[in-house]
Amino acid sequence: MATVQVKNLTKRFDHNIAINNTSLTIEDGMFMVFLGPSGCGKTTTLRCIAGLEIPEEGQILIDGEDVTKLPPSARDIAMVFQQYAIYPHMTVAENLAFPLKAVNTPRDEIEKRVQEAAKTLRIERLLGRKPGKLSGGEMQRVAIGRAIVRRPKVFLMDEPLSNLDAKLRTEMRAEIKHLQSDLNATTIYVTHDQLEAMSMADRIAIMYGGIVQQLGTPAEVYDHPSNLFVAGFIGSPAMNFAPCRISEDRSKLLLAGGAQIALHADAKARFEPAPANKELILGVRPEDLALRRDPQPEFDPVEVYVVEPLGAENIFTVNLKGDPFKVRTLPTFLAKSGDTLYMRIDQSRSHLFDAETTLSLTE
Amino acid sequence: MNVFPLFWSLYLSFCKYVGTSNKAPEWIGGANYSRLFMDPDFAPDIWKNFQVTAQFTLMAVVAQLLIGFGMAVLLNRTFRAKGIVTTLILLPMMLSPVVVGLFWKYMFHTDLGIVNWILTSVFHIPHVNWLNQPDTAMWSLVIVDTWMWSPFVMLISLAGLNAVPPHLYEAAEVDRASAWFKFRHITLPMVSPLVMIALLFRTMDCFKIFDTVYVLTGGAPGDATKTVSYSLYKQAFDAHNTGYACALAYVILLIIIGLANLYIKYLAKVRGESVPDAVPLLGNLTEKLQGVPVLGWFMETPGRLVGLLALIAFWRQIRDFLMFLGGHYVLLIGLVVLGAALFGISRLPQTARNLFAYVAIGLAAVAYLFPIYWIVVTSFKPSKQIFAIPPKFVFTHMAPHGEDAQPGFAAGLTLENYDAILFKREGNTWDGKIEGAGDFPHQFGNSLFIGGLSTFLAVALGTMAAYAFARFRIKGKGDLLFFILSTRMMPAMVAIIPIFLMYRTLGLLDTALGLIILYTVFNLSFSTYLLKGFFDDIPHEYDDAALLDGYSRIQTFLKISLPQALTGIAATAVFCFITAWNEFAFSQMLSIKQPITAPPAIVYRYGSGGVEWGQIAAGAVIFLIPAAIFTFAMRKHLLRGVTFGAIKK
């Protein structure tokens, strides 16, 4: 197991900057997730760490050793590809043995490790089959198995679950996380699915435009997003955003949709850094909004637009004057489109972002 | 039209019949067949013919495999001229085998041919008597066939190499696999199904080779290069043992069906179809035999089965071939050196490897295009400079009529050959005139007309048939398709006897109409099969949407499917045209008085009296131009056409 350091990494494709002077460190035994939308540079970073791309500038160090210009074969890493990269003309056992055969491992050692990996992933009964006869989940496990037999310093995974159906994905998430903590393996995992990232990672590096937007634990990026992008990317349903200003006398929030909300006592300190009369964006998570049927102080009237019953909870979309908000409620709370309800924003957990710089002013 | 000749042939094979006499066929039962297999006069000869054919097939297919696959590995990299180089290398494949054979005959001339000149001056190897010794005559056949068809194997191998997903290589790279390990465990296994198709196709083609043999060696010396097709031709048209020839033809046909069966099965496997589109007849037999211990191993893949059959039937030839290799130390040493050199090169870093690759590509391009260049150059030379030593490679001036050869590599350019062919109706030799050599522009025009019309008919009818096969459920579709495919794989010789007799009765010999009918029917099966593939590619949802909107089936066909399939139809038309354009055997046999189309005319010009190579070259060049144009126009669909739609690239 090893530490991986990325220092001032820059990678260009023609005139397109894929990675822009990025630095981060992955500690020994850590499960690091690179999270971001397509084209943000996460896969490219992974491939640079793997050695499948050579960066223009910067360094990659594995266990302190500069491997930036070394080919993949010299880096002692294993990779699980998005399309599995399982050889269709070999059986599962032969696929698992492939990396060991490539470096002339003795046959009994190969046999031992293949059996071990198969047992860990519960695919012993599949050893004689060819990939054409495997299901998606089984192929995924074989791909992971091929990485495990290597016992490398670092595991790299490039969106391994994206080709599976939703249910299988949920199962595999837990399995991969369990596997990683069992092996205590330094793992770098790339995904665009924030749910995967949140559920599996020790640390998440959220990337966008070739830059790491924020690096932190799942709790950190969820509760304390450092900018608008991170706030909007993490969490489902997404955080509610409403353009607004703070009034001159700092007593009210003036929303662009027309609503005027009094600033609560617990929020005064929190919103202190935000200047008045500047374009801001209010960010509130659906679970930080409360709905009632009858008016109360600190509650504002809203109109129900649509209700989505999800079984374990209901998601209300309501309009606060001209601004829509999504609210999480208990499954027993019911209403119809067009009804009037009363909503309170928990301002102690809300965020204010500078509309121009998109940086958070409250974290 | 397809079926009747086969049945008549079958009937005749049981008869004693002399085609040119006026006597009716006499039923003699199985006597022809027993004669084939057991008569001490005939049987050994026929067996020798099979051996010759097998030896040729083995040598040619192995050579094409090595060269074709090797070139594919070389070309499997991006470089600027790749498109042009690939298209140019494909040209030999589209040329008429007769014209090609004739030209190599010219180049292989013992004293005056360019090949020997290169051997002596560049490599200091003494003159080889190419066409008059058994060994070398066989080699010259192999060389010509390899020259024509290695690009075909290359094309298919290239398609296979491109089809390997790059992330498989990346994964192997990460897993620390060496370049050789990757090649052996990823590239080879993944490419082999496609390469097998190429080999099967070539095997079937080599088995029925006729045109090239006819022109290059005539079966000589002795019967050292007499292949079964050629022997059949001799029996039917020289010795006039028509019934007997039919028996022979049937044996050949059965072998071809067996091979075609294998091909179709492999085709289906590669296309990922679980039930083959055309139902093979013997398919299950090999599967049932897989249980048997040792034999079973051979049954597991078609490749092994073919290998086993070849081993059993032609072990003597294989032994001879190995002894030949062993006896010719130079060859053996050369091969070892080549192997070592390749190994050494594979150890070099990428940039050096690339350099070697480009050099090799350059050499290959030169080797492939040189014969074509040579033909073109020869067509512009005055007669006295054609065989001049040293050979004239370039032109420096316009040559006045009858100019003698000057020393050096330069010659004068003349248009007198083209003039003779196009405007004078007889040939001009050094010492006299050729009578009745025919009227080249007329024959060229005939070729155009016959080719064009038969193509139009074949494609028009084929399109409709293909649409029906593609869209409707037709009973016995699988069997019908298989039948269609196998008739296309049949050697011309098998059908020629009954067709000849039929035409004689109907008075269609020596007519353009006869050839048009023949080519149309011949191409119809191919065009239907190919077009069905194109229609299959168009999602049937388009048709469904139109039908739902109220169009009738015919309207849908005309307004929706046809426009979508236009590229496919164009490609098919080109292939049909080139097939008809290059066709030699039938055109030759079915015209008694005078050649009707160009290929026999060019050959005829060679055969009668003095050999006027300049004019033959000019005729060849004119004849090659349409093929070259079409090759270039259809370069994107070439692969699909020559593999009967197996590979869509």
Chai-1 contact restraints between the chains, C-beta under 6 A:
chainA,res_idxA,chainB,res_idxB,connection_type,confidence,min_distance_angstrom,max_distance_angstrom,comment,restraint_id
A,L52,B,E170,contact,1.0,0.0,6.0,A-B,restraint_1
A,P72,B,E173,contact,1.0,0.0,6.0,A-B,restraint_2
A,P72,B,V174,contact,1.0,0.0,6.0,A-B,restraint_3
A,S73,B,R176,contact,1.0,0.0,6.0,A-B,restraint_4
A,M79,B,V174,contact,1.0,0.0,6.0,A-B,restraint_5
A,F81,B,H167,contact,1.0,0.0,6.0,A-B,restraint_6
A,F81,B,A171,contact,1.0,0.0,6.0,A-B,restraint_7
A,Q83,B,H167,contact,1.0,0.0,6.0,A-B,restraint_8
A,A85,B,H167,contact,1.0,0.0,6.0,A-B,restraint_9
A,A85,B,L168,contact,1.0,0.0,6.0,A-B,restraint_10
A,A85,B,A171,contact,1.0,0.0,6.0,A-B,restraint_11
A,H89,B,P189,contact,1.0,0.0,6.0,A-B,restraint_12
A,P99,B,D175,contact,1.0,0.0,6.0,A-B,restraint_13
A,A102,B,D175,contact,1.0,0.0,6.0,A-B,restraint_14
A,A102,B,R176,contact,1.0,0.0,6.0,A-B,restraint_15
A,A102,B,A177,contact,1.0,0.0,6.0,A-B,restraint_16
A,A102,B,F181,contact,1.0,0.0,6.0,A-B,restraint_17
A,V103,B,R176,contact,1.0,0.0,6.0,A-B,restraint_18
